Amino acid sequence: MLDLGQGVSGPFCARLLADQGAEVIKIEPLEGDLARRMGPFAGNEAHSEKSIPFLYLNTNKRSITLDLSSARGRILLHALVRWADVLVENFEPKRRASLGLDDESLAAANPRLVTTSISNFGSTGPYSDWKATDLITSAISGLMYHSGNADREPLRSALSQSLYVAGINAAAATLVAIYHRLSTGKGGRVEVSVAECMTAHLVQASASYAYTGGLRGRRPAHGAPLEELMPCQDGHVVVSAQGSQPFNTVADLIGLEELKGPMFASAEGRIVNGEALEQLILDGLAHWKKNELFHAANKQRLVFGQAQEPGELYRCPHLNERNFFASVNHPIAGAAQYPSHLIQLSEESFDTRKPAPLLGAQTAEVLREILQLSETDIEQLRNLAVI
């Protein structure tokens, strides 16, 4: 499998497949994947081998450098395409042909190749070649319209979530295309739009509008505070009363008899008297630590939540019992615990076995092993700055 992805979406797609055993060769420009310049950096040192996003997104891969702007570079790419089953890329659609990634060129090199292309808005339509960031795709997808309070501006999700969602969708779509090839013997292009992936998550909002014309807006600024993050002694928790769970059970757990008053006895009453309810709950939560309340609520079969910080995630007994984290030792960035078992198979499951590769570390190895090039050939390519 060839990974020509840059940044987040393409590399994450390839990383998910690599974690399940795919042999992934990451093809980088001579200066490296742009993610190598994305912070934060291990040890707070801006270094191409210490980018934490790059380290996470590129485990279990081998790296080669290749100048696709040169004719020799594109010839080598097509030679590698003849070997590959899958190619993943997330270039702007208008750039694909100039890099030798158009459908005709790839099909001529390998008609069984599955090409997975991720872009901001897809390869057709008036926005197809427009640039975008995670903030832009989250906004234009409709997701931000539904995030936050009604009396404030929309909110974005943190940490480039639209790009990771696109990577997950692309990995699943790639597997579907491989299955299709097993049936037909033919490859083809899989197209994934970052913005459309996010819009597809808005099922309730989209369906409501399609059937009723109604808009599901952001949550009310005032009203019942249930199902919202609220502060406690050492962080934030979610207080919940769902289905058959009596609100009196919530009152007993938090320890406030006032919550059992008639003004809060019904769902309607809790909405009408939402501000008074919120203040009472805040008074009660001030006596609780979030982890203690989370477990106490569970014993009462109440669906409470707690907002875990990164350190708490690494100490989480549930994640550790499931071996979610794996220790990865990078030769330059050092050792760290990585989220590893993103997918678990019952029969055989791979995981994070190798750290992210150093830039171009396996270039000569791959060219010898797959393309049967000699040391003289490889040295000549280096001298010409093709690799």
Secondary structure, DSSP 8 states (H G I E B T S, - for coil): -EE---TTHHHHHHHHHHHTT--EEEEE-TT--GGGG-S-BGGG---TT-BHHHHHHTTTEEEEE--TTSHHHHHHHHHHHHH-SEEEE---GGGTGGGT-SHHHHHHH-TT-EEEEEESS-SSSTTTT----HHHHHHHTTTGGGSSBTTS-----SSSHHHHHHHHHHHHHHHHHHHHHHHHS--EEEEEEHHHHHHTT-HHHHHHHHHH-----SB-SSS--TTSEEEETTEEEE----TT--HHHHHHHHT-GGGGSGGGSSHHHHHHTHHHHHHHHHHHHTT--HHHHHHHHHHTT---EE---HHHHHH-HHHHHTT-EEEEEETTTEEEEEE--SS--SS------S----TTTTHHHHHHHTT---HHHHHHHHHTT--
